[in-house]
């Protein structure tokens, strides 16, 4: 047949469809659950807020997958929604009530703040990479300093060797040069 992987895939798809169906039922029950219990003097505010939430849900459903990552500029924009609600009791004085809601998208903030495990792993990797590069650079600097110090030491040692190893015509060590060298050394230390 088709194998266990295909059966597992079909099972997961069925479970996903069931969850979607349950989600739709829950939303419809929640929408209808509170409409009758609003206080009469605040009913227009509740209805306006409910309408705004419905529109926001629709926008989120219609959004393309590419729009899921929002830029900071979009997050910082504030949206203003104006709603006009007519009261049911027919009072003309209360006929037009406008409510302004200034908010930032909560879902967008959540998406911006929360990072996926892949993003966290990339950040960790970048930190480790930067740390390694810094350590490598420090080690390179230390190595160069050590090499420069060794070269200077060898140069001084060679100069001292040349002065101290000079001989006279008869092959005897030149004591005048050795005494001068020791005098220079004493003067440098003091």
Order of alpha helices (4+ residues) and beta strands (2+ residues): alpha-alpha-alpha-beta-beta-alpha-alpha-alpha
